[in-house]
């Protein structure tokens, strides 16, 4: 069941120069959410900007949910500047979410940049059910956010914090050292080059890997057909909003 | 409180109210059920169907533009056969008129689609001769008076159901195309389909759409759409269904006052999936407030001078 309802801004928190966390209250949107799903927010009642803005659920607690984003364009500027108490027309929960019920002991989270956004909720949801290992990748330390994550390692492109290099290399070293005792599954979100590298890594080590994908979209629930992702066997497209945003990495072309 | 009549008639097609949802902006008609009571709609126009399934264009298929968007979906659809098998039974449970939109790459394909669907329990056809995002058919047909005439003639000959021809605004005089549609037996025309548009990402210096150009829709095109509808109404005696950037009951009224018998809500369904119901309720309130008893009193009531 999807809902179209008003969600009220109840808290805003600046996590870094670039990244902001906004908490909304809406029982329907919070209680029915699964990690990896998203909401589509109408940022303006006017015609500019016109289209809704999709954000993954960053965290969910009781009847509240959080969205994490960088102030990038007109839409995110409006959301970031919204006064506490203001209400937005929000559609959700949308998309499929991560498949958390599989047979595995270790959940390996890989988040590149703002790709960590869905994982605080993920971490809260899995709680003590699985062992969680988080790998956070960013360009520099200014873009590193550890909010809501546990048992994490950091990699930065410039080495300003953590491992000097990319986050997939960091994970590779641990896989090579075989530091995980038990079956693992990778859950990832981030830029396409990172997801491509993970696809290769997961094939090499024969590990299950689910990735959360991104594409420009309008409606968020399958009616505009604007957000295709090509199937690995070239037989056609699936829609990021409705069939995804989470796909088994083997299923799609990156 | 007195009863307000919202019913309108387009040929033999009677709608409970003049608010339809436009092809390509409402999926196959059932996806939006979580957000509104679909039984209240005047009618549902399906996603364009072709004889065989079409994969559609690669990403990027859409780009936001000022007060609107560009799309180049490329008529991705499941094909007529699968539509009849999987979608139509669900659509028939909704108490509204079902209008099936057809997009084809040849005259023969249009006719074949209509012949197959004519046996089904659907209420009308809308013939898309104006998609800007496919190589064959689409605009190539929609800009050619004789092809529009030929397609209309052959489709009308293949069915007893009402036939609506969806016209492109990407021509000099849209009314000439409406006239041809009328002469060849169409019940009505719908206007307008999207305008050819383009956007470039200045940082990559690449087009924002993989198809390079796409169809512009949304509130940005509304004044233009209204002028095109006005042009048809001034020149040709055929029912017109107005489309183009409608977001509110006031927007819908502009088209109705100019003379459109009905309107279609398109891109706005992406922004506000419960929008069509708000528009229907808004129309009723407007009629009540200004002491009209019947929506037909407002249709074509444009005050000139």
Interface residues (C-beta under 8 A of the other chain):
Chain A: X1 X2 X3 X4 X42 X47 X48 X49 X50 X51 X52 X89 X91 X215 X216 X217 X218 X219 X221 X222 X223 X224 X225 X226 X227 X228 X229 X230 X236 X237
Chain B: X24 X25 X26 X27 X31 X32 X34 X35 X47 X55 X56 X57 X58 X59 X60 X61 X62 X63 X64 X66 X67 X68 X69 X71 X73 X76 X218 X219 X220 X247 X267 X269 X270 X271 X272 X273 X274
